[in-house]
Amino acid sequence: MKIIINKYKKVADFCYELFKIAELPLHFSKFSNKMYSNFQKLFLLVYKQYRKFTYEELLTDLADNITLRAYLGFNKLLDYTTLIKFAKKLPAKILEKLVLAFKRLIPEPHKVAIDSTGISLDNASSHYCKRIGLSFKKRPFMKTSFIVDIETYLILLCKTRKGKRHDLIDARPMVKKLSEHYNPDSMYGDRAYDDNKFFKIIFEKLGAYPFILQKRLDVPKHRRKGEYRKLTIDTFDYGEYLQRNKIETCNSIYKRRFGSTTKSRNVKCQKIDIVLRVIAYNIDRLLKIGKEIILVWIRIWRVSY
């Protein structure tokens, strides 16, 4: 069997395995014309983010790349408006399944961290905004929360929200969802996550130790509020807590590799773009940390199927 050398064919094989793990149907509706499968259209959306293309640039590249087109099984090239309509109708649960499907492809995480970052919705430069008199300090953004395995820099969960909200609003359901799929030993977070209810979820639901920096470290233990916050104040290791900084590195890698802005105008499409970038980011990380053995296994399975 010939080992795959082309990088984008490797991306296609990772996507194919994710779709299989997530148990996605070939078509969402029995009334579909069945010219293109969900696998093909979803891969193109991930590939678009992987190459940082627009929809038109994506189809232009695919038209020139005969080898990849044949590898994906495209007898006829689709129109870019087909992908736009597919993205708008794509259920959020499907994307969540795809992110969680990485569980089968990555090692069990032991140290996870949670943090949020902003994805800008405006591509105008701050210098240009200043010149024409627009406000450039506060731009519209999509608040994105990540839970990251800080040992491999892989994103385990993500949640998007339009506008500014407190980090804990999204953190609580995310940790509950994480507890259903992973069993880490410790969780790291900054002072924004200093909340007794959040500590309780980490202890009881997740079964992990919270390395979360508490506010007002000068306040003695007997004057602190919260049973679960008091459990960690005596044994808190600040040196170990500094491992939390690795999630900032992950945010930086994510933005430098796939951009810190999104060009979509529709709110749903903006959220879909961000989650698709997470899928593309994780695949890129798996390729960089040398998970070639997974590709060999996927290729053997596809040939024998």
N, C-alpha and C positions, 0 to 999 in steps of 0.2 A: 504493500500500500504506500502510495506517495504521500509524504508529509506536506501539509499546507505551508507554503512560504509567504504568500501574499497576505499582508497584514489585514486587509479589509475582508478577506475570506475568513480569517480567524474571528473577526468581529461578528461576521454572519453566523459562524458556528456557535459562538457563545450565545447570541440572540436566539438561535434555533433551540438550544438547550434550555434557556430560560422560559421560552414559550411552552416547551414541553412540560417543564416542571410546574409551571403555573396552570397547566391544563386548559389552555385557551382554545376555543373552537376555531375551526377554519373559517367559518363565516358566522356573523352575529345574527343574521336573519335567513330564513329559508327562502325568502323572496329575493335574495341577492342574485345579481347576474353571474356571480362566481367567476368573473374574469381574473380577479386578483384575490388572493387569500389574505386573511388578517396577518399571517406571518410575514408576508411580503411587504404589506403596507406598514406594519409596525417596525420592521427592520429598517425601512427607508426613513422613518421618522427618527429612529435612533442614529442611523448613519448620517442623517442631516445634522444632528447635533454634534456627532463625532467629528465631522469635517467642518463644522461651523459655516454651513451653507445656508442660503435662502432656498425657498422652494424651487425657484427657477434654476438656480445654480445646481441644485441637487439633480434635477432631471437632465440638465445639460451634461453634467459629469457622467451620469449613468448612460446617456446616449453614446458617449465616447468610449466608455469602459465596457467593451463587448464581453470580455472574459467574466467580469463580475455579473453582468446581466444574465449571461448563460448559466452561471453558477447558481443564481437565485431563481432561475426558471421563468424569466420574463420572455414570453413569445412576442408580446407587443408592449411597447413602452406606454405607461399610463400618463395622463395629464396631471399637472401639478395641482389643479383645483380638486382632483379626486382625493389627494392627500390632505388638503386643507379641510374638506368636508368630513373626512374620516377622523381627523384630529379633533374637530369640534364635537363629534358625536362619541368620542372615546370615553367610556366610563372611568371615573377616578379609581374604582375598585380594581380595574384591570392593571393599572399602573402600580397600585399598591402591591398586588400579587407578584408583579415582576420584580419589584425591589426586594420583597421577602423571599423570592425564589433563589436569591444569591446564597441563602443559607446552605443549600446543597453543594455549592461550589467553593465555599470558603471554610477555613478552620473555625472551631468554636471560639468566640471572642472571650477574653478574660478581663480586659480593661476597656471600658467604654466611657465616652464623654458626650455631654450634651451641650449644645450652644446654638445660637441663632445668628443669621447674617442677613443682609439686605441685598436683593437683586434689583438694580435700577430699571425703571420702565421708561427712561428717557435717555436717548443717545447724544443729546446736545452737550457740548463741552462747557465746563464751568466758565471758561474765558468768554465764550460766545454769549452765554446767558448774562454775564456781567456787562458786556458791551451793549446789549439791547435792553438792559434794565429789568430782566426777569430775575426772580428769586432762584438762586442756584445752591443755596445751603441746604434747603429742604426740598428734595425731589421726591416725586411719587416712587414707591418701591414695593416689592413683594417680600414680605418677611418670611424667611425660610429657616426652619429649625431642623438640625441634623443630630442624629445619634451615630457616633463614629467609633469604630474599633481603632483605638489609638496605636495599636501595635502594627497594623497593616494599612492604616489610613483608608479603610473601606467604609462606605456609608451604609449603615444597617437600616435606618429609617429616616424619612424626611416628611415634613408637613409644611405646607405653604399657607399664607394668610395675607390678604390684601390690607395694607395699612399697618399702623403701629399698635401693637398690643403687648401686654406683659408676657414675658417668656413662660411663666408658669401655666398660662392658659392652654398652651399647646403641649407643654412638657408632661403634664399628668397623664393624658390619654396616650401619649407616645410611649411612656415607660410601661404602662399597662399592656399595650400592644407588644412591646419588646419582651415582656415576661412570658408571653405565650409562645415565643419562638426561640429565645436565647436564655442562657443562664450565666451571665457574667459574674465575676467575683467582686468587682468594684465599679462604681460610677463616679465620674468627675464632673464638677460644674462650678461656675463662678457664683458670686454673691446674689445674683438675680434669682437663683434657685434655693435660696435659704428660706425654707418654709417647712413647718413641722409636718403638715399633711403630705408634702412631697417626700420628706424623709421617711415617713411611715410607708408610703407606696414602695420606696426603694427597699426598705427592710423586709416588709411582709410579702409584697407581690413579687418583686424581682429577686429577693434573697441575696442582695449585694450590699456592700459597705459603701456609704456615700462619702466621698472625699469632696465635700462642698464647703467652701469658705464661708463662715458665718459672719454676720455683721456685728460690729461692736465687740471685738475680741477682748477689750478691756473690762467688760462686764463679767463679774464672777458667776460661777455655775449656778449657785442657789438663787440668783436673781434672773436667770434666763427663763424664757417661756418655752414650753414644748417638751414633752417627755423624750421624743426621739432626737431632738436637737441636743439635749443634755447627754445622750448616750455617746456622742462622738466628740464632745468638746474636750474631754480629758485625754483622749487617745488620738487626737487629730495630729497627723504628720504633715507639716507644711511642705517639707521637701518632696514627699510623695504627691502632694496636691499639685505641685508644679508640672506634673505630667499632663495636666489639663491643657497646657499651652499647645500640645500637639494637635488639638482640634482646630486651633487657629491656623496651624500649618495646613491642615486639611482644607479649611475654607479658602486659604490662599491658593493652594494647588487647583482646587475646583474652579476658582474664578480666573486664574491665569490660563488654565487649559481651555476652558469653554466660555470665558467671557463673564463679565459682571453685569451685563445688561441683557434684556430680552426685547426683541423687536415686535413681538406680537401685540396687537391692540385689544383683542378680546381677553377678558379676565381668565376664562377657562383655558384658552390657548396659552396664556402666560404661565399658568400653573402646570399645564401639560409639558411645556418646553422645559421648565425647571426640573421636573421629575425625570423626563427623558434624558436630560443631561446627567442626572445622578446615575442612571443605568449605563450611559456611555462612559461616565467617569469610572465606575466600578469595573467595567470591562477593560478599560485602559489600564487601571491599576493591576488587574489580574495578569495582563500581558506583560507589564513591566516587572512584576515581582516573580516572574518565571513560572507561571502555572501552565506550562506547555503540556504537561502530562494529562491535564483535563481535556485539552483539545484533542489529543490522540485518542482518548477514550470516547469523546463525543463523535469523532470521525469514524471510529470503528462501529459504533452503534448505528450511525446513519447508513453506513455501507451494508451492514448486516440486516437492517430493518426491511 
